[in-house]
Structure formats: structure tokens, C-alpha cells
Amino acid sequence: MDCSGRITLVRASVILRDTVRDLLARNKKILLNLGDVNYIDSSGIGELVSAYTTVRIKAANSSC
């Protein structure tokens, strides 16, 4: 998933969360490319951590 611009509280973090959840629901592997992201606020960092945690939990539950 290529990300660009800003990952902030206002809108981008919601798009990131929804896209990650959609990809997980379709059992897709996720690779985030943040090379073109020029700014991440604390909410954006929190969303990245949340996405990582969600993916790890799904992976752990899938291997059982």
C-alpha cells in the first residue's frame, strides 16, 4: 500500500485504518510504503501502531 502526503488526525489516519481493515478482511498481505509521506502527527503514529497490532493479532489467531 503506497502512502503519500500527510498522515494526520483529520483524515488520512481514518483512510489508513479502513484500508488496513479491508485488506485484512480479504486475507491480503500488507506492505506499507511510507516513502512519499512527508509528515506524520501523533495520531498518525498511533494509527500505524494500531494497524500493526491489528495485523499481529489476526496473524496470531490465524495460526491457531
C-alpha positions in Angstrom: 0.0 0.0 0.0 1.6 3.3 -1.1 1.0 6.2 1.2 1.8 9.8 0.4 1.4 13.2 1.8 0.4 13.6 5.5 -0.9 11.0 8.0 -2.8 13.1 10.5 -5.8 13.0 12.8 -8.0 14.9 10.3 -8.5 12.4 7.5 -5.5 10.2 6.5 -5.5 8.1 9.6 -9.1 7.1 9.0 -8.3 6.1 5.4 -5.3 4.1 6.6 -7.4 2.3 9.3 -10.2 1.5 6.9 -7.9 0.3 4.1 -5.9 -2.0 6.5 -9.1 -3.5 7.9 -10.5 -4.0 4.4 -7.2 -5.8 3.3 -7.2 -8.0 6.4 -10.9 -8.9 5.8 -9.9 -10.1 2.3 -6.9 -12.0 3.8 -4.4 -9.9 1.9 -0.8 -9.4 3.0 0.0 -5.8 3.7 3.2 -3.8 2.9 3.1 -0.1 3.7 5.3 2.1 1.6 5.8 5.4 3.5 8.5 6.8 1.2 6.3 9.6 0.0 4.9 10.5 3.4 6.2 13.9 4.4 4.5 14.4 7.8 3.0 12.1 10.5 1.5 13.6 13.6 1.0 11.7 16.9 -2.4 10.5 15.8 -0.9 9.1 12.6 1.8 7.3 14.6 -0.9 5.9 16.8 -2.8 4.7 13.8 0.3 2.9 12.4 0.8 1.2 15.8 -2.9 0.2 15.9 -2.6 -1.2 12.3 0.5 -3.2 13.3 -1.3 -4.5 16.4 -4.4 -5.5 14.4 -2.3 -7.3 11.9 -0.3 -9.2 14.6 -3.5 -10.2 16.4 -5.0 -11.5 13.2 -1.9 -13.4 12.3 -1.7 -15.0 15.7 -5.4 -16.0 15.6 -5.0 -17.4 12.0 -2.1 -19.7 13.1 -4.1 -21.4 15.8 
